[in-house]
């Protein structure tokens, strides 16, 4: 049933007759579909390739110039385009032509290098983390590596040793602290943490972005420091985006309660709420945050929903370890949808081009330029 309704709505979009209500319903159905189905790029092609075919069909049906067909109204994902292609009668042709078709993109850039996360121990050792099971000892403490998961365990020594977990471009990592708190660390991030928590507070320091599921300990609050900002919790789930190249630090609460601090200001958050903290502007309160969008990175996606051009460009450049260079006036568009981080860079940039954002890669620079 969902496929029939989705195909009907996709046909309206392809023909240019969809209303705002139709498009909103279309996106909701896609969310359901994407949770249940897998898309095989090798068999059916990349989103960039399929989007190009869909745009050609929209052009034939509506007369809208291909360069003006904004794929933003369609979900930027393979699941979206397959429904639309089926609706406008293109899928059968595409399946037949896939094996003989010429790649739309002339060359493929190397995807993010997926360098291993690095654990820097207080004694000076640096360990590249992999899937091998092993145990590291540090004084009376031990740190177990198991399937890429770091667990810090203490055997009685005071927490006077600080370790640091670093994730390079193209990498993210899950670790479990000594108290049982789980931390998902996004790309290009650092987490400083002690071997154990013996003081009145459990204190860690974050640079970049992380999602926390804090183990409850009523007598020992968990505190995250990031620059001049702090988040104080007892037991909860929340996301902190504190990259140095972002204009503000965002704290989003999913469960429990947190209190955020910036200089002399503070704010108590409830689930679904967000605090935006810029040093020169104080704390901005967002009563209804899109929590799925906020933690999409944790599930392997760039989330585009409601984001502006610069924010999306920074996400992609950060993952691929590129420096962003703007030339000329760049349109500040609003987007919808998700893009898998696992897609090759050329495919991701092709999707942006279809949406009106033009880019090219020159060595380690991502150049964004007007059409």
C-alpha positions, 0 to 999 in steps of 0.5 A, a space after each residue: 500500500 505504501 508503495 502505491 501511494 508513494 508512486 502516486 505522489 512521486 508521479 505528481 512531483 515529476 509532473 509538477 502538479 504536487 501540492 505542499 501537502 503532497 510533498 510533505 506526505 511524500 517525505 513522511 512515506 520515504 522515512 518509513 520506506 528507508 527504514 525498511 529497505 536497502 538500496 544497492 548502488 552496484 545493481 541500480 546505480 548511485 543517487 547522482 546517476 538516478 537523479 540525472 535520469 529523473 531530471 531528464 524525465 521531468 524535463 520531458 514531462 514539464 518542459 522545465 529546464 534540466 538545470 532549473 529542476 531543483 532536486 531539493 523537493 525530492 528526497 536526496 536519497 536512492 529510495 526517493 528517486 526509485 519511487 519517482 522513476 517507477 511512477 514516470 515509467 523510467 525504472 524498467 528502462 534504467 534496470 535494462 540500461 544499467 549494465 551498458 550505461 556510461 557513468 555520468 561522472 567522468 571520474 571518481 574521487 577517493 572517498 574519505 580515507 577512513 583513517 583509524 581513530 587514535 587513543 592518546 594515553 596519559 603515558 604518551 603512547 598513541 594507539 591506532 584503534 582497529 577491530 582487533 581485541 586487545 587490552 592496554 594497561 596503564 598503571 593499575 588501570 586497563 583499557 580494553 579494545 573490542 570490536 572498535 569499542 573502547 572501555 576504560 576500567 579502573 582498578 582503584 587508582 585516583 583519576 589523575 591520568 587523562 586520555 584523549 580519543 581523536 577521530 580523523 576525517 572520515 571516521 567516527 567512533 563509539 566508546 564506553 567510559 569507566 562509569 558506563 557512559 556511552 559516547 559516540 564521537 563524530 569526525 574531526 573530534 576530540 574527547 579528553 577523559 580520565 581513567 576513572 571518576 573519583 571526584 564529586 563530578 564526572 568531567 570530560 572535555 569535548 572538541 567537535 561533536 559527540 552524542 552522549 548516553 550518560 549512565 545515571 549516578 545521582 550523587 555524581 553529576 556528569 559534566 561536559 566542558 567545551 571552551 567556555 561552555 559546560 553541560 551538567 547532567 545526571 543521567 540522560 541522552 544528548 548531543 553536543 556540536 562544538 566544532 571550532 569552525 561553527 558559529 555556535 555550540 549546539 546542545 540538543 536534549 533527547 532524554 532526561 534533563 541537562 543544564 547548560 552554562 555559558 559564562 554567567 548564563 544558564 538554561 535548563 533543557 527538557 527533552 526535544 529542546 535545544 540551546 544554541 550558545 555563541 560567546 558574544 550572543 548568550 544562550 538562544 533557546 529552541 523549544 522544538 528541535 528536530 532531534 532526528 536531524 541532529 543525530 543523523 550523523 551518528 547513524 551514518 548520514 549528512 542531514 540536510 533538513 532545513 540547513 543552509 548552504 554553508 552548514 552543509 558544505 562544512 559537514 561534507 568538507 569536515 568528513 573528507 578533510 577538505 578546506 572550503 574556499 568560496 568564490 563569488 556570491 553563493 546562493 544560500 538555499 535551504 535543503 531537505 533529506 539525507 545523504 549517506 556519508 559512505 557515498 563517494 565524494 563525487 556523488 555527493 557533490 553531484 547531488 549538490 550540483 543538481 540542487 544549485 550548489 556548484 563545487 570542485 575539488 582542487 587537491 585538499 580544497 573544496 571550491 564553491 562557486 556561482 553557476 
